[in-house]
Amino acid sequence: MADPVKRTVYLSLGSNLGDRAKNLQDSIAALRNAGVQVVRISSLYETEPLDYLDQPWFLNCAVEAETELSALGLLHALRGIEAQMGSKKLIAKGPRLIDVDILLYGDAVIDTPELQVPHPRMHLRRFVLEPLAEIAPNVQHPVSHLSISELLARTPDKSAVRVAAGLQPGQHRGAV
């Protein structure tokens, strides 16, 4: 029997309800129990909402991790974490306790009704690209072959994304 393959994955996490920083911290901690080993965590970024504007600002971060889970297994594990934490997506692109998305799964390209990897809108979202560029600036997008830094430089999204004041990365990196 072949050894399971460990893949490097990149995740985007966001919260705009309750204690946003604690929600991010708790979901990152839950990754370990879900078979996902966290390698690096970006700073926390405060980001303005897109699309559905009548909601609080988000806290977002990006995580580099390793997992032996299949892409679909990882998706189900992330949905499980969201459900355990009580997150409900009542409005598309609306307020949420926690949202965890798979951005990249190794260099895989997956297009099924349930899962699209790389994330199909990541190049259009500054709140995804800023934190990701902090921890993986030279990682290449498997379809466009542009680096994350290049995607960030080219994104048409001009929404506000700033490192969260008073929430320095050192306070959260060790909290995994």
mmCIF file of the C-alpha atoms, coordinates in Angstrom:
data_MODEL
# 
_entry.id   MODEL 
# 
loop_
_atom_site.group_PDB 
_atom_site.id 
_atom_site.type_symbol 
_atom_site.label_atom_id 
_atom_site.label_alt_id 
_atom_site.label_comp_id 
_atom_site.label_asym_id 
_atom_site.label_entity_id 
_atom_site.label_seq_id 
_atom_site.pdbx_PDB_ins_code 
_atom_site.Cartn_x 
_atom_site.Cartn_y 
_atom_site.Cartn_z 
_atom_site.occupancy 
_atom_site.B_iso_or_equiv 
_atom_site.pdbx_formal_charge 
_atom_site.auth_seq_id 
_atom_site.auth_comp_id 
_atom_site.auth_asym_id 
_atom_site.auth_atom_id 
_atom_site.pdbx_PDB_model_num 
ATOM 1   C CA . MET A 1 1   ? 0.000   0.000  0.000   1.00 0.00 ? 1   MET A CA 1 
ATOM 2   C CA . ALA A 1 2   ? 1.415   3.383  -0.988  1.00 0.00 ? 2   ALA A CA 1 
ATOM 3   C CA . ASP A 1 3   ? 2.145   5.982  1.652   1.00 0.00 ? 3   ASP A CA 1 
ATOM 4   C CA . PRO A 1 4   ? -0.366  8.831  1.722   1.00 0.00 ? 4   PRO A CA 1 
ATOM 5   C CA . VAL A 1 5   ? 0.880   11.912 -0.057  1.00 0.00 ? 5   VAL A CA 1 
ATOM 6   C CA . LYS A 1 6   ? 1.285   15.015 2.070   1.00 0.00 ? 6   LYS A CA 1 
ATOM 7   C CA . ARG A 1 7   ? 0.176   18.095 0.143   1.00 0.00 ? 7   ARG A CA 1 
ATOM 8   C CA . THR A 1 8   ? 0.817   21.748 0.839   1.00 0.00 ? 8   THR A CA 1 
ATOM 9   C CA . VAL A 1 9   ? -2.454  23.650 0.928   1.00 0.00 ? 9   VAL A CA 1 
ATOM 10  C CA . TYR A 1 10  ? -3.341  27.308 1.342   1.00 0.00 ? 10  TYR A CA 1 
ATOM 11  C CA . LEU A 1 11  ? -6.521  28.347 3.111   1.00 0.00 ? 11  LEU A CA 1 
ATOM 12  C CA . SER A 1 12  ? -8.322  31.662 3.517   1.00 0.00 ? 12  SER A CA 1 
ATOM 13  C CA . LEU A 1 13  ? -10.123 32.310 6.808   1.00 0.00 ? 13  LEU A CA 1 
ATOM 14  C CA . GLY A 1 14  ? -12.559 35.105 7.577   1.00 0.00 ? 14  GLY A CA 1 
ATOM 15  C CA . SER A 1 15  ? -14.893 36.193 10.362  1.00 0.00 ? 15  SER A CA 1 
ATOM 16  C CA . ASN A 1 16  ? -17.062 39.257 10.910  1.00 0.00 ? 16  ASN A CA 1 
ATOM 17  C CA . LEU A 1 17  ? -19.338 38.204 13.795  1.00 0.00 ? 17  LEU A CA 1 
ATOM 18  C CA . GLY A 1 18  ? -18.611 37.886 17.502  1.00 0.00 ? 18  GLY A CA 1 
ATOM 19  C CA . ASP A 1 19  ? -14.975 37.866 18.666  1.00 0.00 ? 19  ASP A CA 1 
ATOM 20  C CA . ARG A 1 20  ? -13.481 37.764 15.192  1.00 0.00 ? 20  ARG A CA 1 
ATOM 21  C CA . ALA A 1 21  ? -9.872  37.146 16.292  1.00 0.00 ? 21  ALA A CA 1 
ATOM 22  C CA . LYS A 1 22  ? -10.920 34.310 18.613  1.00 0.00 ? 22  LYS A CA 1 
ATOM 23  C CA . ASN A 1 23  ? -13.034 32.777 15.842  1.00 0.00 ? 23  ASN A CA 1 
ATOM 24  C CA . LEU A 1 24  ? -9.981  32.706 13.566  1.00 0.00 ? 24  LEU A CA 1 
ATOM 25  C CA . GLN A 1 25  ? -7.781  31.364 16.354  1.00 0.00 ? 25  GLN A CA 1 
ATOM 26  C CA . ASP A 1 26  ? -10.303 28.625 17.273  1.00 0.00 ? 26  ASP A CA 1 
ATOM 27  C CA . SER A 1 27  ? -10.743 27.514 13.661  1.00 0.00 ? 27  SER A CA 1 
ATOM 28  C CA . ILE A 1 28  ? -6.951  27.362 13.152  1.00 0.00 ? 28  ILE A CA 1 
ATOM 29  C CA . ALA A 1 29  ? -6.641  25.268 16.327  1.00 0.00 ? 29  ALA A CA 1 
ATOM 30  C CA . ALA A 1 30  ? -9.414  22.952 15.055  1.00 0.00 ? 30  ALA A CA 1 
ATOM 31  C CA . LEU A 1 31  ? -7.466  22.276 11.852  1.00 0.00 ? 31  LEU A CA 1 
ATOM 32  C CA . ARG A 1 32  ? -5.001  20.109 13.779  1.00 0.00 ? 32  ARG A CA 1 
ATOM 33  C CA . ASN A 1 33  ? -7.784  17.770 14.944  1.00 0.00 ? 33  ASN A CA 1 
ATOM 34  C CA . ALA A 1 34  ? -9.053  17.583 11.361  1.00 0.00 ? 34  ALA A CA 1 
ATOM 35  C CA . GLY A 1 35  ? -5.811  16.152 9.958   1.00 0.00 ? 35  GLY A CA 1 
ATOM 36  C CA . VAL A 1 36  ? -4.360  19.487 8.840   1.00 0.00 ? 36  VAL A CA 1 
ATOM 37  C CA . GLN A 1 37  ? -0.922  20.550 10.103  1.00 0.00 ? 37  GLN A CA 1 
ATOM 38  C CA . VAL A 1 38  ? -0.552  24.337 10.152  1.00 0.00 ? 38  VAL A CA 1 
ATOM 39  C CA . VAL A 1 39  ? 2.835   25.507 8.883   1.00 0.00 ? 39  VAL A CA 1 
ATOM 40  C CA . ARG A 1 40  ? 2.424   29.297 8.686   1.00 0.00 ? 40  ARG A CA 1 
ATOM 41  C CA . ILE A 1 41  ? -0.215  31.896 9.486   1.00 0.00 ? 41  ILE A CA 1 
ATOM 42  C CA . SER A 1 42  ? -0.349  35.401 8.024   1.00 0.00 ? 42  SER A CA 1 
ATOM 43  C CA . SER A 1 43  ? -1.034  38.534 9.995   1.00 0.00 ? 43  SER A CA 1 
ATOM 44  C CA . LEU A 1 44  ? -4.677  39.301 10.679  1.00 0.00 ? 44  LEU A CA 1 
ATOM 45  C CA . TYR A 1 45  ? -6.140  41.790 8.214   1.00 0.00 ? 45  TYR A CA 1 
ATOM 46  C CA . GLU A 1 46  ? -9.189  43.972 8.655   1.00 0.00 ? 46  GLU A CA 1 
ATOM 47  C CA . THR A 1 47  ? -11.112 44.039 5.399   1.00 0.00 ? 47  THR A CA 1 
ATOM 48  C CA . GLU A 1 48  ? -14.178 45.830 4.149   1.00 0.00 ? 48  GLU A CA 1 
ATOM 49  C CA . PRO A 1 49  ? -17.078 43.673 2.970   1.00 0.00 ? 49  PRO A CA 1 
ATOM 50  C CA . LEU A 1 50  ? -17.555 43.106 -0.759  1.00 0.00 ? 50  LEU A CA 1 
ATOM 51  C CA . ASP A 1 51  ? -20.763 42.447 -2.677  1.00 0.00 ? 51  ASP A CA 1 
ATOM 52  C CA . TYR A 1 52  ? -23.059 42.471 0.379   1.00 0.00 ? 52  TYR A CA 1 
ATOM 53  C CA . LEU A 1 53  ? -22.004 45.759 1.997   1.00 0.00 ? 53  LEU A CA 1 
ATOM 54  C CA . ASP A 1 54  ? -24.471 46.077 4.897   1.00 0.00 ? 54  ASP A CA 1 
ATOM 55  C CA . GLN A 1 55  ? -22.403 44.039 7.372   1.00 0.00 ? 55  GLN A CA 1 
ATOM 56  C CA . PRO A 1 56  ? -19.446 44.461 9.754   1.00 0.00 ? 56  PRO A CA 1 
ATOM 57  C CA . TRP A 1 57  ? -15.863 44.480 8.492   1.00 0.00 ? 57  TRP A CA 1 
ATOM 58  C CA . PHE A 1 58  ? -14.079 41.124 8.408   1.00 0.00 ? 58  PHE A CA 1 
ATOM 59  C CA . LEU A 1 59  ? -10.894 39.846 9.971   1.00 0.00 ? 59  LEU A CA 1 
ATOM 60  C CA . ASN A 1 60  ? -9.073  37.645 7.458   1.00 0.00 ? 60  ASN A CA 1 
ATOM 61  C CA . CYS A 1 61  ? -5.896  35.630 7.383   1.00 0.00 ? 61  CYS A CA 1 
ATOM 62  C CA . ALA A 1 62  ? -4.230  33.007 5.227   1.00 0.00 ? 62  ALA A CA 1 
ATOM 63  C CA . VAL A 1 63  ? -2.816  29.694 6.408   1.00 0.00 ? 63  VAL A CA 1 
ATOM 64  C CA . GLU A 1 64  ? -0.218  27.443 4.833   1.00 0.00 ? 64  GLU A CA 1 
ATOM 65  C CA . ALA A 1 65  ? -0.728  23.850 5.916   1.00 0.00 ? 65  ALA A CA 1 
ATOM 66  C CA . GLU A 1 66  ? 0.074   20.257 5.062   1.00 0.00 ? 66  GLU A CA 1 
ATOM 67  C CA . THR A 1 67  ? -2.433  17.440 4.883   1.00 0.00 ? 67  THR A CA 1 
ATOM 68  C CA . GLU A 1 68  ? -2.795  13.859 3.708   1.00 0.00 ? 68  GLU A CA 1 
ATOM 69  C CA . LEU A 1 69  ? -6.535  14.433 3.190   1.00 0.00 ? 69  LEU A CA 1 
ATOM 70  C CA . SER A 1 70  ? -7.891  14.358 -0.339  1.00 0.00 ? 70  SER A CA 1 
ATOM 71  C CA . ALA A 1 71  ? -9.117  17.713 -1.620  1.00 0.00 ? 71  ALA A CA 1 
ATOM 72  C CA . LEU A 1 72  ? -12.725 16.663 -1.038  1.00 0.00 ? 72  LEU A CA 1 
ATOM 73  C CA . GLY A 1 73  ? -11.821 15.248 2.381   1.00 0.00 ? 73  GLY A CA 1 
ATOM 74  C CA . LEU A 1 74  ? -10.249 18.611 3.245   1.00 0.00 ? 74  LEU A CA 1 
ATOM 75  C CA . LEU A 1 75  ? -13.359 20.478 2.077   1.00 0.00 ? 75  LEU A CA 1 
ATOM 76  C CA . HIS A 1 76  ? -15.564 18.276 4.270   1.00 0.00 ? 76  HIS A CA 1 
ATOM 77  C CA . ALA A 1 77  ? -13.206 18.739 7.240   1.00 0.00 ? 77  ALA A CA 1 
ATOM 78  C CA . LEU A 1 78  ? -13.374 22.543 6.821   1.00 0.00 ? 78  LEU A CA 1 
ATOM 79  C CA . ARG A 1 79  ? -17.181 22.471 6.548   1.00 0.00 ? 79  ARG A CA 1 
ATOM 80  C CA . GLY A 1 80  ? -17.183 20.377 9.736   1.00 0.00 ? 80  GLY A CA 1 
ATOM 81  C CA . ILE A 1 81  ? -15.114 23.009 11.564  1.00 0.00 ? 81  ILE A CA 1 
ATOM 82  C CA . GLU A 1 82  ? -17.470 25.754 10.379  1.00 0.00 ? 82  GLU A CA 1 
ATOM 83  C CA . ALA A 1 83  ? -20.497 23.750 11.548  1.00 0.00 ? 83  ALA A CA 1 
ATOM 84  C CA . GLN A 1 84  ? -18.899 22.909 14.942  1.00 0.00 ? 84  GLN A CA 1 
ATOM 85  C CA . MET A 1 85  ? -18.298 26.604 15.510  1.00 0.00 ? 85  MET A CA 1 
ATOM 86  C CA . GLY A 1 86  ? -21.923 27.371 14.666  1.00 0.00 ? 86  GLY A CA 1 
ATOM 87  C CA . SER A 1 87  ? -21.298 29.228 11.418  1.00 0.00 ? 87  SER A CA 1 
ATOM 88  C CA . LYS A 1 88  ? -24.336 29.545 9.191   1.00 0.00 ? 88  LYS A CA 1 
ATOM 89  C CA . LYS A 1 89  ? -24.293 31.051 5.707   1.00 0.00 ? 89  LYS A CA 1 
ATOM 90  C CA . LEU A 1 90  ? -27.730 32.634 5.756   1.00 0.00 ? 90  LEU A CA 1 
ATOM 91  C CA . ILE A 1 91  ? -26.956 35.236 3.079   1.00 0.00 ? 91  ILE A CA 1 
ATOM 92  C CA . ALA A 1 92  ? -24.575 34.593 0.183   1.00 0.00 ? 92  ALA A CA 1 
ATOM 93  C CA . LYS A 1 93  ? -21.420 36.638 0.845   1.00 0.00 ? 93  LYS A CA 1 
ATOM 94  C CA . GLY A 1 94  ? -23.092 37.820 4.068   1.00 0.00 ? 94  GLY A CA 1 
ATOM 95  C CA . PRO A 1 95  ? -22.052 37.910 7.726   1.00 0.00 ? 95  PRO A CA 1 
ATOM 96  C CA . ARG A 1 96  ? -20.440 34.822 9.181   1.00 0.00 ? 96  ARG A CA 1 
ATOM 97  C CA . LEU A 1 97  ? -18.856 33.563 12.364  1.00 0.00 ? 97  LEU A CA 1 
ATOM 98  C CA . ILE A 1 98  ? -16.188 31.720 10.399  1.00 0.00 ? 98  ILE A CA 1 
ATOM 99  C CA . ASP A 1 99  ? -15.560 30.956 6.748   1.00 0.00 ? 99  ASP A CA 1 
ATOM 100 C CA . VAL A 1 100 ? -12.684 28.724 5.634   1.00 0.00 ? 100 VAL A CA 1 
ATOM 101 C CA . ASP A 1 101 ? -11.935 28.326 1.922   1.00 0.00 ? 101 ASP A CA 1 
ATOM 102 C CA . ILE A 1 102 ? -9.394  26.188 0.084   1.00 0.00 ? 102 ILE A CA 1 
ATOM 103 C CA . LEU A 1 103 ? -7.336  28.501 -2.129  1.00 0.00 ? 103 LEU A CA 1 
ATOM 104 C CA . LEU A 1 104 ? -4.714  26.066 -3.404  1.00 0.00 ? 104 LEU A CA 1 
ATOM 105 C CA . TYR A 1 105 ? -4.333  22.308 -2.992  1.00 0.00 ? 105 TYR A CA 1 
ATOM 106 C CA . GLY A 1 106 ? -0.772  21.603 -4.081  1.00 0.00 ? 106 GLY A CA 1 
ATOM 107 C CA . ASP A 1 107 ? -0.704  22.390 -7.790  1.00 0.00 ? 107 ASP A CA 1 
ATOM 108 C CA . ALA A 1 108 ? -3.989  20.575 -8.420  1.00 0.00 ? 108 ALA A CA 1 
ATOM 109 C CA . VAL A 1 109 ? -6.705  21.942 -10.666 1.00 0.00 ? 109 VAL A CA 1 
ATOM 110 C CA . ILE A 1 110 ? -10.109 20.615 -9.600  1.00 0.00 ? 110 ILE A CA 1 
ATOM 111 C CA . ASP A 1 111 ? -13.421 21.572 -11.167 1.00 0.00 ? 111 ASP A CA 1 
ATOM 112 C CA . THR A 1 112 ? -16.398 19.689 -9.768  1.00 0.00 ? 112 THR A CA 1 
ATOM 113 C CA . PRO A 1 113 ? -19.833 20.945 -8.715  1.00 0.00 ? 113 PRO A CA 1 
ATOM 114 C CA . GLU A 1 114 ? -18.752 20.679 -5.061  1.00 0.00 ? 114 GLU A CA 1 
ATOM 115 C CA . LEU A 1 115 ? -15.190 21.983 -5.237  1.00 0.00 ? 115 LEU A CA 1 
ATOM 116 C CA . GLN A 1 116 ? -13.188 24.311 -7.481  1.00 0.00 ? 116 GLN A CA 1 
ATOM 117 C CA . VAL A 1 117 ? -9.436  24.610 -6.868  1.00 0.00 ? 117 VAL A CA 1 
ATOM 118 C CA . PRO A 1 118 ? -7.685  26.939 -7.241  1.00 0.00 ? 118 PRO A CA 1 
ATOM 119 C CA . HIS A 1 119 ? -10.395 29.082 -5.721  1.00 0.00 ? 119 HIS A CA 1 
ATOM 120 C CA . PRO A 1 120 ? -12.121 30.540 -8.802  1.00 0.00 ? 120 PRO A CA 1 
ATOM 121 C CA . ARG A 1 121 ? -12.331 34.110 -7.453  1.00 0.00 ? 121 ARG A CA 1 
ATOM 122 C CA . MET A 1 122 ? -9.108  34.383 -5.457  1.00 0.00 ? 122 MET A CA 1 
ATOM 123 C CA . HIS A 1 123 ? -7.464  36.645 -8.077  1.00 0.00 ? 123 HIS A CA 1 
ATOM 124 C CA . LEU A 1 124 ? -10.400 39.072 -7.686  1.00 0.00 ? 124 LEU A CA 1 
ATOM 125 C CA . ARG A 1 125 ? -10.204 39.343 -3.890  1.00 0.00 ? 125 ARG A CA 1 
ATOM 126 C CA . ARG A 1 126 ? -7.684  41.620 -2.230  1.00 0.00 ? 126 ARG A CA 1 
ATOM 127 C CA . PHE A 1 127 ? -8.765  40.242 1.196   1.00 0.00 ? 127 PHE A CA 1 
ATOM 128 C CA . VAL A 1 128 ? -7.506  36.825 0.033   1.00 0.00 ? 128 VAL A CA 1 
ATOM 129 C CA . LEU A 1 129 ? -4.397  37.953 -1.851  1.00 0.00 ? 129 LEU A CA 1 
ATOM 130 C CA . GLU A 1 130 ? -2.889  40.353 0.731   1.00 0.00 ? 130 GLU A CA 1 
ATOM 131 C CA . PRO A 1 131 ? -2.608  37.745 3.525   1.00 0.00 ? 131 PRO A CA 1 
ATOM 132 C CA . LEU A 1 132 ? -1.617  35.013 1.055   1.00 0.00 ? 132 LEU A CA 1 
ATOM 133 C CA . ALA A 1 133 ? 1.114   37.183 -0.489  1.00 0.00 ? 133 ALA A CA 1 
ATOM 134 C CA . GLU A 1 134 ? 2.517   37.740 3.017   1.00 0.00 ? 134 GLU A CA 1 
ATOM 135 C CA . ILE A 1 135 ? 3.192   34.010 3.544   1.00 0.00 ? 135 ILE A CA 1 
ATOM 136 C CA . ALA A 1 136 ? 3.485   32.711 -0.039  1.00 0.00 ? 136 ALA A CA 1 
ATOM 137 C CA . PRO A 1 137 ? 4.503   35.559 -2.379  1.00 0.00 ? 137 PRO A CA 1 
ATOM 138 C CA . ASN A 1 138 ? 6.281   33.316 -4.896  1.00 0.00 ? 138 ASN A CA 1 
ATOM 139 C CA . VAL A 1 139 ? 3.835   30.418 -4.992  1.00 0.00 ? 139 VAL A CA 1 
ATOM 140 C CA . GLN A 1 140 ? 2.460   30.029 -8.505  1.00 0.00 ? 140 GLN A CA 1 
ATOM 141 C CA . HIS A 1 141 ? -1.211  29.867 -9.379  1.00 0.00 ? 141 HIS A CA 1 
ATOM 142 C CA . PRO A 1 142 ? -1.568  26.521 -11.215 1.00 0.00 ? 142 PRO A CA 1 
ATOM 143 C CA . VAL A 1 143 ? -3.761  27.959 -14.002 1.00 0.00 ? 143 VAL A CA 1 
ATOM 144 C CA . SER A 1 144 ? -2.451  31.487 -14.674 1.00 0.00 ? 144 SER A CA 1 
ATOM 145 C CA . HIS A 1 145 ? 1.131   30.558 -13.644 1.00 0.00 ? 145 HIS A CA 1 
ATOM 146 C CA . LEU A 1 146 ? 1.434   34.000 -12.037 1.00 0.00 ? 146 LEU A CA 1 
ATOM 147 C CA . SER A 1 147 ? 2.884   34.277 -8.542  1.00 0.00 ? 147 SER A CA 1 
ATOM 148 C CA . ILE A 1 148 ? 0.619   35.338 -5.691  1.00 0.00 ? 148 ILE A CA 1 
ATOM 149 C CA . SER A 1 149 ? 2.504   38.672 -5.610  1.00 0.00 ? 149 SER A CA 1 
ATOM 150 C CA . GLU A 1 150 ? 1.782   39.170 -9.313  1.00 0.00 ? 150 GLU A CA 1 
ATOM 151 C CA . LEU A 1 151 ? -1.906  38.325 -8.814  1.00 0.00 ? 151 LEU A CA 1 
ATOM 152 C CA . LEU A 1 152 ? -2.067  40.881 -5.993  1.00 0.00 ? 152 LEU A CA 1 
ATOM 153 C CA . ALA A 1 153 ? -0.412  43.550 -8.159  1.00 0.00 ? 153 ALA A CA 1 
ATOM 154 C CA . ARG A 1 154 ? -2.918  42.877 -10.966 1.00 0.00 ? 154 ARG A CA 1 
ATOM 155 C CA . THR A 1 155 ? -6.153  42.448 -9.007  1.00 0.00 ? 155 THR A CA 1 
ATOM 156 C CA . PRO A 1 156 ? -8.897  44.896 -9.975  1.00 0.00 ? 156 PRO A CA 1 
ATOM 157 C CA . ASP A 1 157 ? -10.167 44.813 -6.362  1.00 0.00 ? 157 ASP A CA 1 
ATOM 158 C CA . LYS A 1 158 ? -9.327  48.130 -4.678  1.00 0.00 ? 158 LYS A CA 1 
ATOM 159 C CA . SER A 1 159 ? -11.206 47.415 -1.417  1.00 0.00 ? 159 SER A CA 1 
ATOM 160 C CA . ALA A 1 160 ? -9.619  48.345 1.915   1.00 0.00 ? 160 ALA A CA 1 
ATOM 161 C CA . VAL A 1 161 ? -7.354  45.667 3.398   1.00 0.00 ? 161 VAL A CA 1 
ATOM 162 C CA . ARG A 1 162 ? -5.098  46.623 6.308   1.00 0.00 ? 162 ARG A CA 1 
ATOM 163 C CA . VAL A 1 163 ? -3.196  44.820 9.024   1.00 0.00 ? 163 VAL A CA 1 
ATOM 164 C CA . ALA A 1 164 ? -5.521  44.771 12.026  1.00 0.00 ? 164 ALA A CA 1 
ATOM 165 C CA . ALA A 1 165 ? -4.462  47.425 14.539  1.00 0.00 ? 165 ALA A CA 1 
ATOM 166 C CA . GLY A 1 166 ? -3.691  46.005 17.967  1.00 0.00 ? 166 GLY A CA 1 
ATOM 167 C CA . LEU A 1 167 ? -3.717  42.428 16.698  1.00 0.00 ? 167 LEU A CA 1 
ATOM 168 C CA . GLN A 1 168 ? -0.084  41.776 15.899  1.00 0.00 ? 168 GLN A CA 1 
ATOM 169 C CA . PRO A 1 169 ? 0.758   38.471 14.261  1.00 0.00 ? 169 PRO A CA 1 
ATOM 170 C CA . GLY A 1 170 ? 2.963   37.355 17.153  1.00 0.00 ? 170 GLY A CA 1 
ATOM 171 C CA . GLN A 1 171 ? -0.105  37.195 19.385  1.00 0.00 ? 171 GLN A CA 1 
ATOM 172 C CA . HIS A 1 172 ? -1.779  34.681 17.103  1.00 0.00 ? 172 HIS A CA 1 
ATOM 173 C CA . ARG A 1 173 ? 0.999   32.682 15.457  1.00 0.00 ? 173 ARG A CA 1 
ATOM 174 C CA . GLY A 1 174 ? 1.894   30.843 18.637  1.00 0.00 ? 174 GLY A CA 1 
ATOM 175 C CA . ALA A 1 175 ? -1.748  30.211 19.447  1.00 0.00 ? 175 ALA A CA 1 
ATOM 176 C CA . VAL A 1 176 ? -2.104  27.413 16.933  1.00 0.00 ? 176 VAL A CA 1 
# 
